[in-house]
Amino acid sequence: MTRVACVLVEAFAAAALERCEPVLREQPLAVVTGAPPATRVVEANARARAEGVRPGSSDADATVRCPGLVRRLASLDAEAAARHALLEACLAVSPRLEDAGPGLVHVDLAGLRRLFGDEAAIGQQLRRQARAVGLEARVGIAGSRTAAAVAARVGPTVHVLAPGAERATLAAVPLATLEWSEALTATFTRWGLETLGDLAALPRDGVGARLGPAGLQAHDRATGVDRTPWAPWMAPLFWEEAQGVEWEIMTLPALAPVLERVLERLCARLVAAHLVADALDVRLALASGGHHARSVALAAPLAEPAPIAALLTLDIEAHPPSAPVTGVALSARVVPRRAAPGGLWEPPPPAPRDLAAVLARLTTLVGSANVGAPVVVDSHRPDACALVGFEVGDPDMASNSPASRHLAEAGRVSGGVGGDDSCEAAAGTLALRRLRPPRTVTVETRDGRPAHVGDPAGGGIVVVTCAGPWRASGDWWDVDVWARDEWDVALADNTVWRLVHDRLKHEWSLDGVYD
């Protein structure tokens, strides 16, 4: 037998704004639209409704009825984000959902009993998932979507209708407890109908002939009959949270709290759906009418708001917007959350959130250009290297990183551990001990060859013999051109040095000493 749960968030436009500003839950709130003096209330939370504020009333009338009323402009971005958050929260319970409208989700309960228990336990799990993303929901469970939607609006917060008894149970529900159009309400009053049972007792064809499609839908609602096919909802590839502001934000300290609130809501949705963010797209609406867009790649997939907020703040500080900010939108590219145990003989990898926090602190201290993994650049220039971003998480992916590939190639060149090539030096071979950084020295030349070297510790040493030069140059097509000569010199104190002459700067340096 088919069993369906209806997850309902009442006063959804107000609930979406309360999700952005949790402090509004403790105050009477009215969602308004339009420009003064034609401002109208489109939704009100429970506290405002208790004071007599109703949708459709004027802003002035609502203020008179509730002097402490807090008004907020309707936000399509906040409602869209809350709508997706509710769907994603339900997706963590059942893979088969239907988006029935703002604040209304139908959930197929087939096969969930073994995971969560009886239907009441499933309803409580749905409420917990909704609460985790900042929404308070009611749940109705019945044999049809229509009956479950009515059950969600009346009775307890988790209202389970017994199989086969939906129509009899709903027959006693007063028509006044449900929302109807003004025309239908007037017709029901004129006909003397008081309960759903009274409406269900009328012939459906006769109701349709007199009231049209609206009457047919009302009769189906009273009888708990579904007439439309199930329209499954699929999770989006990108998960987005957005929030507008009522004032222009001109400084980063003022923008950071807004970013943190938006990021907290986005991360709560990811945690509820067992996902993590691999990268974030930041889109800031500007007062000039344009947008400031940035893409921030994370060192490791994360769902913790604190380290991600630090990375976003650093990126915006390095690339500030060109005008004051009037809105924030964050879009996450997600991957499934999965365990990544270390190897049997390898130490466990650092936690992704700890690694992200360390990277954020290092970036603050030394700058983003100086944080990464060093790799050798394909160049003839000695010590040419660059920094690339860390790739941590999947062992297979990490093994393909530039740093790992370079280490593997170095191992193959040297023969590796246990290889056929011998690591022992041949008899009489000198080992060059390179100095990093090289030390500047003074060199006197005779016929273009080193003849006298100034000791860095003081004094000077005569060159007995020398070999070279070995010339190298590169990047002549770029601004970072280089050219150098290398000399091996034997000195009077029985030492052998490697000298380098920079032919562009006309400077000498001690590059290493032979042992």
TIGUVEX-474673 format. One line per 2 residues: number of its first residue (from 0); for each residue z, y, x of C-alpha. Coordinates in nm, 3 decimals, m for minus. Layout:
BEGIN
NUM	Z Y X | ...
END
This chain:
BEGIN
0	0.000 0.000 0.000 | m0.097 0.344 0.136
2	0.195 0.573 0.217 | 0.148 0.937 0.311
4	0.387 1.204 0.439 | 0.332 1.573 0.369
6	0.482 1.809 0.628 | 0.530 2.156 0.478
8	0.639 2.481 0.641 | 0.728 2.728 0.367
10	0.636 3.100 0.395 | 0.408 3.005 0.682
12	0.296 3.357 0.780 | 0.661 3.460 0.817
14	0.748 3.134 0.997 | 0.469 3.199 1.250
16	0.617 3.541 1.336 | 0.969 3.397 1.348
18	0.838 3.144 1.597 | 0.727 3.433 1.821
20	1.053 3.627 1.767 | 1.336 3.380 1.688
22	1.579 3.667 1.619 | 1.387 3.738 1.295
24	1.522 3.416 1.141 | 1.858 3.589 1.091
26	1.706 3.892 0.915 | 1.511 3.952 0.592
28	1.145 3.960 0.703 | 0.832 4.071 0.521
30	0.481 4.018 0.655 | 0.268 4.315 0.555
32	m0.098 4.409 0.576 | m0.297 4.725 0.519
34	m0.240 5.085 0.622 | 0.024 5.318 0.472
36	0.060 5.412 0.192 | m0.137 5.107 0.069
38	0.070 4.853 0.268 | 0.131 4.527 0.080
40	0.362 4.234 0.137 | 0.170 3.911 0.192
42	0.467 3.684 0.274 | 0.846 3.695 0.297
44	1.103 3.462 0.446 | 1.390 3.304 0.252
46	1.635 3.588 0.322 | 1.389 3.848 0.196
48	1.305 3.641 m0.112 | 1.675 3.619 m0.194
50	1.677 3.999 m0.205 | 1.387 4.008 m0.452
52	1.096 4.064 m0.211 | 0.785 3.887 m0.336
54	0.430 3.852 m0.198 | 0.196 4.107 m0.354
56	0.458 4.378 m0.397 | 0.412 4.717 m0.234
58	0.587 4.804 0.089 | 0.784 5.079 m0.084
60	0.905 4.846 m0.360 | 1.013 4.585 m0.104
62	1.208 4.846 0.093 | 1.388 4.963 m0.220
64	1.484 4.607 m0.313 | 1.598 4.522 0.040
66	1.704 4.827 0.247 | 1.754 4.616 0.562
68	1.406 4.462 0.540 | 1.224 4.406 0.870
70	0.847 4.447 0.841 | 0.586 4.298 1.072
72	0.209 4.320 1.054 | 0.033 3.992 0.979
74	m0.088 3.824 1.300 | m0.385 3.589 1.279
76	m0.326 3.480 1.639 | 0.037 3.384 1.569
78	m0.060 3.194 1.253 | m0.342 3.005 1.428
80	m0.111 2.909 1.715 | 0.163 2.794 1.475
82	m0.088 2.596 1.270 | m0.208 2.406 1.576
84	0.150 2.361 1.698 | 0.247 2.190 1.372
86	m0.057 1.960 1.388 | 0.015 1.868 1.749
88	0.380 1.799 1.668 | 0.278 1.555 1.395
90	0.022 1.399 1.630 | 0.311 1.274 1.844
92	0.424 1.061 1.546 | 0.094 0.938 1.397
94	m0.264 0.946 1.528 | m0.411 0.992 1.178
96	m0.360 1.342 1.040 | m0.524 1.577 0.793
98	m0.512 1.956 0.820 | m0.450 2.056 0.457
100	m0.411 2.428 0.520 | m0.175 2.673 0.693
102	0.165 2.508 0.723 | 0.057 2.186 0.550
104	m0.019 1.855 0.726 | m0.076 1.511 0.578
106	0.034 1.216 0.793 | m0.074 0.854 0.744
108	0.236 0.635 0.782 | 0.052 0.306 0.834
110	0.209 0.105 1.117 | 0.490 0.355 1.194
112	0.779 0.151 1.054 | 0.807 m0.064 1.367
114	0.823 0.248 1.586 | 1.062 0.474 1.394
116	1.226 0.266 1.119 | 1.214 0.322 0.745
118	1.031 0.609 0.575 | 1.336 0.836 0.572
120	1.366 0.793 0.951 | 0.995 0.874 0.990
122	1.046 1.191 0.786 | 1.337 1.295 1.007
124	1.126 1.232 1.316 | 0.852 1.458 1.178
126	1.107 1.732 1.116 | 1.242 1.699 1.471
128	0.892 1.724 1.615 | 0.822 2.037 1.410
130	1.153 2.191 1.513 | 1.069 2.123 1.878
132	0.771 2.361 1.852 | 0.970 2.628 1.668
134	0.900 2.547 1.302 | 1.134 2.433 1.023
136	0.954 2.184 0.798 | 1.015 1.991 0.477
138	0.875 1.639 0.439 | 0.767 1.459 0.124
140	0.661 1.092 0.128 | 0.469 0.920 m0.151
142	0.173 0.694 m0.225 | m0.076 0.985 m0.244
144	m0.124 1.319 m0.070 | m0.089 1.510 m0.396
146	0.242 1.348 m0.488 | 0.374 1.387 m0.132
148	0.288 1.759 m0.136 | 0.487 1.808 m0.458
150	0.777 1.603 m0.323 | 0.787 1.823 m0.010
152	0.835 2.133 m0.226 | 1.116 1.999 m0.444
154	1.430 1.800 m0.372 | 1.588 1.741 m0.029
156	1.429 1.831 0.304 | 1.310 1.469 0.341
158	1.210 1.353 m0.007 | 1.092 0.991 m0.034
160	0.936 0.877 m0.362 | 0.959 0.505 m0.432
162	0.625 0.319 m0.434 | 0.475 0.308 m0.782
164	0.729 0.550 m0.929 | 0.571 0.877 m0.817
166	0.448 0.990 m1.158 | 0.774 0.905 m1.335
168	0.981 1.078 m1.067 | 0.774 1.397 m1.067
170	0.755 1.418 m1.447 | 1.090 1.601 m1.463
172	0.994 1.868 m1.208 | 0.978 2.211 m1.379
174	0.643 2.387 m1.353 | 0.822 2.706 m1.252
176	0.938 2.550 m0.919 | 0.577 2.522 m0.797
178	0.331 2.796 m0.714 | 0.049 2.855 m0.964
180	m0.195 3.135 m1.022 | m0.092 3.404 m1.269
182	m0.359 3.290 m1.516 | m0.239 2.927 m1.509
184	0.125 3.032 m1.541 | 0.045 3.240 m1.848
186	m0.154 2.952 m2.001 | 0.123 2.699 m1.943
188	0.373 2.934 m2.106 | 0.145 2.990 m2.404
190	0.095 2.614 m2.446 | 0.471 2.552 m2.425
192	0.452 2.334 m2.110 | 0.772 2.321 m1.904
194	0.746 2.020 m1.669 | 0.483 1.831 m1.474
196	0.527 1.548 m1.723 | 0.422 1.780 m2.006
198	0.107 1.874 m1.818 | 0.031 1.513 m1.716
200	0.055 1.401 m2.082 | m0.243 1.620 m2.177
202	m0.592 1.465 m2.165 | m0.758 1.555 m1.834
204	m1.102 1.617 m1.987 | m0.955 1.859 m2.239
206	m0.766 2.052 m1.970 | m1.082 2.073 m1.763
208	m1.289 2.194 m2.058 | m1.048 2.479 m2.126
210	m0.933 2.579 m1.776 | m1.218 2.466 m1.552
212	m1.175 2.340 m1.194 | m0.834 2.507 m1.162
214	m0.709 2.311 m1.462 | m0.841 1.983 m1.325
216	m0.663 2.043 m0.995 | m0.341 2.128 m1.179
218	m0.363 1.808 m1.385 | m0.423 1.598 m1.070
220	m0.122 1.766 m0.913 | 0.092 1.670 m1.212
222	m0.026 1.308 m1.212 | m0.021 1.267 m0.831
224	m0.386 1.159 m0.803 | m0.606 1.222 m0.495
226	m0.968 1.310 m0.570 | m1.092 1.406 m0.223
228	m1.158 1.185 0.082 | m0.934 1.197 0.387
230	m1.055 1.450 0.649 | m0.907 1.342 0.985
232	m0.802 1.607 1.235 | m0.878 1.572 1.606
234	m0.674 1.735 1.880 | m0.856 2.020 2.063
236	m0.944 2.003 2.433 | m0.781 2.339 2.494
238	m0.431 2.426 2.376 | m0.378 2.797 2.317
240	m0.091 3.031 2.234 | m0.137 3.402 2.169
242	0.074 3.701 2.078 | m0.005 4.065 2.015
244	0.231 4.351 2.092 | 0.299 4.664 1.891
246	0.296 4.890 2.197 | 0.088 4.923 2.511
248	0.237 4.743 2.813 | 0.166 4.926 3.137
250	0.391 4.751 3.394 | 0.435 4.393 3.508
252	0.816 4.385 3.446 | 0.747 4.473 3.082
254	0.467 4.216 3.054 | 0.662 3.928 3.214
256	0.897 3.863 2.914 | 0.598 3.845 2.678
258	0.425 3.596 2.908 | 0.743 3.387 2.924
260	0.780 3.371 2.545 | 0.417 3.271 2.494
262	0.443 3.014 2.774 | 0.764 2.865 2.631
264	0.593 2.802 2.298 | 0.289 2.651 2.469
266	0.501 2.421 2.688 | 0.705 2.311 2.386
268	0.382 2.200 2.218 | 0.271 2.010 2.530
270	0.607 1.832 2.560 | 0.597 1.732 2.193
272	0.248 1.583 2.243 | 0.337 1.414 2.577
274	0.087 1.625 2.770 | 0.100 1.844 3.081
276	m0.105 2.147 3.184 | m0.344 2.107 3.475
278	m0.470 2.469 3.468 | m0.418 2.782 3.262
280	m0.661 3.046 3.141 | m0.500 3.388 3.091
282	m0.669 3.641 2.862 | m0.509 3.984 2.827
284	m0.634 4.219 2.556 | m0.655 4.575 2.691
286	m0.609 4.910 2.523 | m0.960 5.006 2.640
288	m1.106 4.739 2.410 | m1.193 4.495 2.689
290	m1.020 4.185 2.824 | m0.870 4.081 3.155
292	m0.936 3.709 3.212 | m0.798 3.492 3.490
294	m0.792 3.118 3.557 | m0.485 2.981 3.739
296	m0.495 2.629 3.882 | m0.159 2.457 3.918
298	m0.055 2.263 4.228 | 0.042 1.971 4.005
300	0.028 1.909 3.628 | 0.330 2.077 3.470
302	0.493 2.138 3.133 | 0.795 2.340 3.252
304	0.766 2.710 3.164 | 0.973 2.856 3.452
306	0.752 2.760 3.752 | 0.431 2.829 3.557
308	0.560 3.173 3.457 | 0.632 3.252 3.822
310	0.277 3.154 3.922 | 0.123 3.360 3.640
312	0.330 3.665 3.736 | 0.221 3.638 4.098
314	m0.144 3.605 3.999 | m0.132 3.910 3.769
316	0.050 4.105 4.040 | m0.230 4.020 4.285
318	m0.502 4.096 4.025 | m0.364 4.365 3.790
320	m0.549 4.454 3.468 | m0.746 4.778 3.458
322	m0.578 4.916 3.143 | m0.254 4.877 2.941
324	m0.211 4.536 2.776 | m0.203 4.502 2.396
326	m0.217 4.122 2.359 | m0.160 3.798 2.554
328	m0.340 3.464 2.511 | m0.275 3.154 2.724
330	m0.501 2.849 2.709 | m0.402 2.525 2.884
332	m0.633 2.254 3.009 | m0.426 1.941 2.956
334	m0.402 1.588 3.092 | m0.187 1.299 2.964
336	0.163 1.275 3.103 | 0.203 0.960 3.311
338	0.442 0.822 3.568 | 0.336 0.833 3.934
340	0.566 0.600 4.135 | 0.548 0.606 4.513
342	0.439 0.318 4.732 | 0.673 0.037 4.831
344	0.704 0.158 5.192 | 0.656 0.529 5.122
346	0.917 0.790 5.032 | 0.901 0.912 4.671
348	0.688 1.225 4.621 | 0.862 1.551 4.527
350	0.899 1.631 4.159 | 0.607 1.845 4.037
352	0.836 2.119 3.908 | 1.023 2.133 4.241
354	0.696 2.153 4.433 | 0.568 2.428 4.205
356	0.890 2.627 4.248 | 0.868 2.597 4.629
358	0.503 2.703 4.626 | 0.586 3.004 4.408
360	0.862 3.114 4.645 | 0.643 3.067 4.954
362	0.365 3.264 4.787 | 0.609 3.546 4.717
364	0.723 3.552 5.081 | 0.395 3.519 5.271
366	0.119 3.575 5.014 | m0.115 3.335 4.836
368	m0.367 3.340 5.125 | m0.109 3.186 5.360
370	0.003 2.889 5.146 | m0.183 2.558 5.144
372	m0.270 2.250 5.348 | m0.441 2.310 5.686
374	m0.777 2.141 5.744 | m1.021 2.160 6.036
376	m1.330 2.371 5.971 | m1.673 2.237 6.063
378	m1.719 2.473 6.359 | m1.747 2.468 6.741
380	m1.480 2.736 6.762 | m1.158 2.593 6.907
382	m0.864 2.574 6.668 | m1.084 2.672 6.372
384	m0.891 2.578 6.058 | m0.844 2.689 5.699
386	m0.595 2.646 5.416 | m0.681 2.457 5.098
388	m0.473 2.409 4.784 | m0.234 2.118 4.760
390	m0.349 1.821 4.555 | m0.042 1.629 4.444
392	0.006 1.380 4.163 | m0.243 1.095 4.137
394	m0.241 0.890 4.459 | m0.612 0.816 4.424
396	m0.693 1.184 4.384 | m0.461 1.282 4.668
398	m0.636 1.039 4.901 | m0.961 1.228 4.840
400	m0.822 1.571 4.925 | m0.974 1.762 5.223
402	m0.656 1.723 5.428 | m0.643 1.346 5.368
404	m1.012 1.304 5.452 | m0.966 1.494 5.777
406	m0.669 1.280 5.879 | m0.862 0.963 5.798
408	m1.161 1.078 6.006 | m0.930 1.166 6.293
410	m0.780 0.819 6.274 | m1.123 0.656 6.285
412	m1.229 0.865 6.584 | m0.916 0.780 6.779
414	m0.935 0.415 6.683 | m0.630 0.427 6.455
416	m0.314 0.224 6.487 | m0.386 m0.130 6.592
418	m0.756 m0.060 6.658 | m0.973 m0.210 6.929
420	m0.984 0.112 7.137 | m0.710 0.151 7.393
422	m0.487 0.458 7.366 | m0.383 0.436 7.732
424	m0.526 0.701 7.966 | m0.730 0.591 8.266
426	m0.572 0.619 8.609 | m0.603 0.966 8.765
428	m0.673 1.139 8.432 | m0.510 1.479 8.377
430	m0.356 1.572 8.043 | m0.411 1.925 7.916
432	m0.099 2.080 7.763 | m0.238 2.357 7.540
434	m0.034 2.668 7.472 | m0.014 2.792 7.114
436	m0.052 3.081 7.090 | m0.241 3.140 7.417
438	m0.075 3.378 7.665 | m0.249 3.691 7.785
440	m0.296 3.700 8.165 | m0.455 3.932 8.421
442	m0.748 3.786 8.616 | m0.935 3.940 8.910
444	m1.289 3.814 8.958 | m1.520 3.793 9.259
446	m1.892 3.745 9.192 | m1.807 3.672 8.828
448	m1.564 3.391 8.914 | m1.179 3.399 8.892
450	m1.023 3.478 9.231 | m0.670 3.593 9.155
452	m0.450 3.525 8.848 | m0.150 3.730 8.739
454	0.145 3.505 8.658 | 0.284 3.575 8.308
456	0.635 3.556 8.461 | 0.547 3.817 8.722
458	0.360 3.823 9.049 | 0.019 3.672 9.122
460	m0.140 3.349 9.242 | m0.457 3.299 9.443
462	m0.728 3.077 9.294 | m0.812 2.799 9.541
464	m1.110 2.662 9.350 | m1.249 2.679 8.998
466	m1.496 2.503 8.770 | m1.697 2.662 8.493
468	m1.783 2.853 8.295 | m1.824 2.643 7.982
470	m1.965 2.884 7.729 | m1.935 2.865 7.351
472	m2.018 3.109 7.074 | m2.072 3.111 6.700
474	m2.072 3.297 6.370 | m2.320 3.542 6.515
476	m2.466 3.578 6.165 | m2.130 3.694 6.023
478	m1.880 3.970 6.090 | m1.641 3.723 6.254
480	m1.863 3.659 6.556 | m1.703 3.505 6.866
482	m1.804 3.421 7.224 | m1.588 3.277 7.503
484	m1.602 3.124 7.852 | m1.362 2.849 7.964
486	m1.259 2.798 8.329 | m1.050 2.529 8.496
488	m0.880 2.682 8.801 | m0.669 2.520 9.077
490	m0.408 2.766 9.207 | m0.225 2.799 9.537
492	0.100 2.673 9.381 | m0.064 2.332 9.319
494	m0.107 2.389 8.941 | m0.426 2.364 8.738
496	m0.484 2.607 8.450 | m0.734 2.636 8.169
498	m0.839 3.004 8.142 | m1.040 3.155 7.858
500	m1.242 3.476 7.885 | m1.325 3.652 7.555
502	m1.669 3.798 7.631 | m1.659 4.037 7.336
504	m1.311 4.181 7.390 | m1.319 4.135 7.772
506	m0.975 3.974 7.769 | m0.835 3.676 7.960
508	m0.580 3.427 7.828 | m0.403 3.113 7.950
510	m0.516 2.839 7.707 | m0.335 2.544 7.866
512	m0.187 2.379 8.176 | m0.288 2.041 8.319
514	m0.013 1.785 8.383
END
